[in-house]
Amino acid sequence: MPSLSFYATRATEARQDAAKATLANVRDRCLRAAAVWEEMASRAARIDYHRAEEVAWRAQRDDAAALAAAAGPHPDSEEEPALVLAAPKRFP
């Protein structure tokens, strides 16, 4: 999967091509392409952010589960302690 920098580079190139274009339809095509590349860069940034958030949440959950397992059952109770963590929010 292409990286964020790849999309940003393509958007910059499309804007430069639009600036060099002498024909209006070519300039418009390049500007449309730049807008699409920028949207893909924005999506890639959101995906990277949410992926990192998910990894951090899973690590926190696993650490909490390990601590709870190491602590054993609560002294006043015969059952295992409940572990509840909220999952990270998904894309809007």
C-alpha positions as CSV (number, residue, x, y, z in Angstrom):
1,M,0.0,0.0,0.0
2,P,1.4,3.4,-0.9
3,S,2.5,5.7,1.9
4,L,1.2,9.1,2.8
5,S,4.3,10.7,1.3
6,F,3.6,9.0,-2.0
7,Y,0.1,10.5,-2.2
8,A,1.4,13.9,-1.2
9,T,4.1,13.8,-3.9
10,R,1.6,12.9,-6.6
11,A,-0.6,15.7,-5.5
12,T,2.3,18.2,-5.7
13,E,3.2,16.9,-9.1
14,A,-0.4,17.2,-10.4
15,R,-0.5,20.9,-9.1
16,Q,2.8,21.6,-10.8
17,D,1.5,20.1,-14.1
18,A,-1.7,22.2,-13.7
19,A,0.5,25.4,-13.4
20,K,2.4,24.5,-16.6
21,A,-0.7,23.6,-18.6
22,T,-1.7,25.9,-21.3
23,L,-5.0,24.3,-22.1
24,A,-7.9,24.8,-19.7
25,N,-9.1,21.2,-19.9
26,V,-5.6,19.9,-19.2
27,R,-5.3,22.3,-16.2
28,D,-8.7,21.2,-14.9
29,R,-7.8,17.6,-15.3
30,C,-4.6,18.1,-13.3
31,L,-6.4,20.0,-10.6
32,R,-9.0,17.2,-10.3
33,A,-6.2,14.7,-10.0
34,A,-4.4,16.8,-7.3
35,A,-7.7,16.9,-5.3
36,V,-8.0,13.1,-5.6
37,W,-4.4,12.5,-4.5
38,E,-4.9,14.9,-1.6
39,E,-8.0,13.0,-0.5
40,M,-6.1,9.7,-0.7
41,A,-3.4,11.3,1.4
42,S,-6.0,12.4,4.0
43,R,-7.5,8.9,4.1
44,A,-4.0,7.3,4.5
45,A,-3.3,9.7,7.4
46,R,-6.6,8.8,9.1
47,I,-5.9,5.1,8.6
48,D,-2.4,5.4,10.1
49,Y,-3.8,7.3,13.1
50,H,-6.6,4.8,13.8
51,R,-4.3,1.9,13.3
52,A,-1.8,3.3,15.8
53,E,-4.7,4.0,18.2
54,E,-5.9,0.4,17.9
55,V,-2.4,-1.0,18.5
56,A,-2.1,1.2,21.6
57,W,-5.5,0.1,22.9
58,R,-4.7,-3.6,22.4
59,A,-1.4,-3.2,24.2
60,Q,-3.2,-1.4,27.1
61,R,-5.8,-4.1,27.2
62,D,-3.3,-6.9,27.1
63,D,-1.2,-5.2,29.9
64,A,-4.3,-4.8,32.1
65,A,-5.3,-8.4,31.5
66,A,-1.8,-9.6,32.5
67,L,-1.9,-7.5,35.6
68,A,-5.3,-8.8,36.6
69,A,-4.2,-12.3,36.0
70,A,-1.0,-11.8,38.0
71,A,-3.0,-10.3,40.9
72,G,-5.3,-13.3,41.1
73,P,-8.8,-13.2,42.5
74,H,-9.9,-10.4,44.8
75,P,-9.4,-11.4,48.5
76,D,-13.0,-10.8,49.3
77,S,-14.4,-12.7,46.3
78,E,-14.1,-16.1,44.8
79,E,-14.5,-14.9,41.3
80,E,-11.9,-13.4,38.9
81,P,-11.8,-9.5,38.8
82,A,-13.7,-8.1,35.8
83,L,-11.7,-6.3,33.2
84,V,-13.5,-3.8,31.1
85,L,-11.8,-1.5,28.6
86,A,-13.6,0.5,25.9
87,A,-12.5,-0.1,22.4
88,P,-11.3,2.9,20.4
89,K,-13.8,4.7,18.2
90,R,-13.9,3.7,14.5
91,F,-14.0,6.0,11.6
92,P,-16.8,8.6,11.7
